[in-house]
Amino acid sequence: MEYSPLLAIITGVFEFIAALFVFSSPGRKRILYPTGVLLLILAGYQFLEVAVCYNPGQLLFARIALFDITWLPPIAMWLGLQLIATRKKWMAIIPLTYFAVGLALSVWVMIDPSCVTKSVCEIVIARYISPNPFDIVYAIYYQSGILVLIFGTAAGLAYGSDLVLRKHMANLQVGILGFVLPSLAVRILVSDSSGTTASVMCHFALILAVSLVFLVFRERRKGSHLNL
C-alpha cells in the first residue's frame, strides 16, 4: 500500500517544537538537555523516514535513520541516571557502556553498505531489510537497552526519595512503555512485520514525547521557583 508521510511529518514537527521548548525552559540542565536531545532524535527519525520512503533506492537515508535511533537507548539511560537523587558513580557504567556500543554500531551502519540492503514503505511504516549479522547485534543492543530502561526506571521509582524526580522518572517509564507495548502488539498482529520494529517504535514514541513534555512542565515550575 502507498506510503503516506503525513503522520511522520506531523509527529516530527511536534517533537522538534517540543525540543526547542525544552532547551529554552528554566530548570536543571542535566535533566533538560538529555530530554531535548531525545526529542530531537525522535523528530529526526520522522523526517528521515519521509526521505527514505520518497527515495527507497537511496539506502544512505535508511542507514542515517538507523544511526539516528541508535542513540535513543543510551541517552534515555543518561536521563534516567540524572533522575536518581542518590545515584552512585558506578551507575554511570551502564549508560556509558551503551554509548560505546552505540558508537560502534553507528560506525558499522555508516561504513558497511550491507547493513541495510533494502527499504520498503507501506502506509506509515518503513521496513529495513538486513540479511547480515548486523540485524541480530542491533536487535540485542536495542531490545536489551529498552529492558534496562524499563527495569531501571522501576528501581528508581521504588527507591527514589525526591518526589519531583520520582514523578519525572514515572514520566520516562510511562513514555517508554507507551511505545514498547503497542509496538509489540503490532509485531504480533501483523504477519509481515519483519524489519518494522524501528519504524513502529518511533511512531508510537509520540507517547514518549508527550510524556517528556509533561516532565518538562514540572521541571519548569521547579526551575522558576528556584530561579535556576
N, C-alpha and C positions, 0 to 999 in steps of 0.2 A: 504494500500500500504506500501511496505517496507520502513522503515526509513533510510535516508542517512545522515551520520554525517558530510559530507564534508563542508557544509555551516557553521555549528556551529563551526567546528574546525578552518576554515579559519578566520571567524569573531572573534573568541576568541583570536587567535594568534595576529591578528591586534590590537585588543583592549588592550591586555596585553603589546605588544610592545609600543603602544601609551602611556600607563600608565607609563612605565619606562621612556619614553621620557619626559613626563610631570614632573615627580619627579626629573629629572636631569636638568631641564630647569631653567635659571635665570628668576626672576620676583617676584611678590608679592606672598609669600607663602600662604596667606589667600585665594588667588584665585586658585593657582596651586594645593594645597593639596586636596581640595574637588573635583577638576576636575579629578585628578589622581585616587582618590577613586571611583568616578563614573565609570571610565573606568575599574577599577578592578572588580567592581560589575557586569558590563556588560560582561566582559570576563569570570568571574567566572560562571555566569549563562550558558554561551555557553558550557563550559566544563562539567558542572553538567548535562545539558540536554543530552549530549552524554552518560554520566554514567547512567542516568535514562533509556534511550532508549536501552542501551545494557543489562540492567538488570531490566526490568519493574517490576519484582516481589519484588525487594528490594525498598520498599517505603521510606526508610530513605533518599535515594538520592533525591527523589521528595520533601520531606519536607525541605531538605537543600537548594534545588533550590528556593523554595518559601521564605525561610529565607533570602536567598541572595538578591532577588529583592525587598524584603520588605523595604530595606534601600535606594532604589533609590529616592523616592519622598522627604524624609526629607533631604538627602544630597544635592540633586539638589536645594531644597529650601535654604539650607545654602549657597550654591554657589551663588544663586541669591541674597541673602542678602548682600554678600560681593561685589556685583556689583552695589550696590546703594551708590552713593557718599555721600549723606546726610542722611544716614539711622538713624533712631531713635531707642532708646533702646527697646521700646515696640515691634518693628518689629520682634525681636528675639523670641517673644512668639509663633508665628505661626510655624516656623520650630521646635522649642523645643517641642511644643505640638505633632507634628507628630513624633518626635523622641521617645517621651514617648509612644504613641500609637503603633509605630513600634516595640518598645521593648516588649510591652505586647503581640502583635501578634506573635513575634518571639518566645517568651516563649510558647505561645499556640501551635504554629506549632511543636515545638520540644518535648513537653510533652504529646500531645494528638494525638495518632495514627489515630484517626478518622478524622483528618483534611484533610488527603488525603487517600482515600481508594482504588484508582486505578489510574494507569497511562497508557495512550495509545499513541503510537508514529506512525505517518504517514508522510511519505516523509521527511519534515524538521520541523514538528510541533509536540510538545508534548502536550497532554491534561491531565489535572489533575482532577480527579473526587472527589468532596467533597459534600456529601449529608447532611452535618450538618450546623448549623448556621454560622460556620466559613466562609463559602464561601460568605455569604452576608456581614458580617462585613469586611472581607478583601477587597471585591469589593468596598464598601463605602469608606474605607480608601484609597485605591489605586486611584480610579477614582476621588475622591474629591481632593486628592493631586495633580493629574495631572491638574485639573481645577485651583487650586491655583497657580500652576506654570505658566499656560498659561496666566491667567489674571494678575498675579503678574509681569511677565516679560513685559507685555503690559504697565502696570502702570510705571514700571521702565524706559521703553523707552520714555514714554510720559513726565515724569517729571525729568529725569536724566539730569545733567548739564555737566558731564565729557564725552567727545566724545569717548575716548577709552573704558570706562566702558559701554557706551551705545552700542558700537559695540560688546563688549563681551556679553552683555545682548541679543542682536539680535541673536548671535550665539546660545545661550542657548534656546531662543524661537524657532528658526528655527529647532534646533535639536529635541525639544520636539514635535512640530507639525509634524515634518518629520517622527516620528514613531507612533504618535497617529492617524493621519488621515488615513494612509494606513491600520493600524490595524482595525479601524472602518469599512473600506471598506471590509476587509476580513470577519469580523463578519457578515456583511450584505449579502455578496455574497455567502459565504459558508454556506450551510444549516445546516450541522452538526458541528457547531463551538463552542458548549458548552465546557467551560473549556480551550479554546485555548488562551485566552487573554494574559496570562503571556508569553507564548512561542512566539506568533506572535509579541507582542510588543518588546521583547528582540531581535528578529531577525531584525526587522525594526529599532531598536535602533542603528544599524550601522550608520544610518544617524546622530543620536545624537553624536556618537563617532567621526565621521568625522568633524562635526561642532565644537566640542570641540577642536579638533586638530588645526583648524584654529584660535580659540580663543587663544590657547597656543602659536602659532607662533607670533601672535600680542603681547602677553604679554612678550614673549622672547625679541622682539625688544625693548619694553619699558624698560624691566629689564636690558638689555645690555646697553642701553643708560644711565640709571641711576646708573649702576654698583651695582644693588641690589643683 
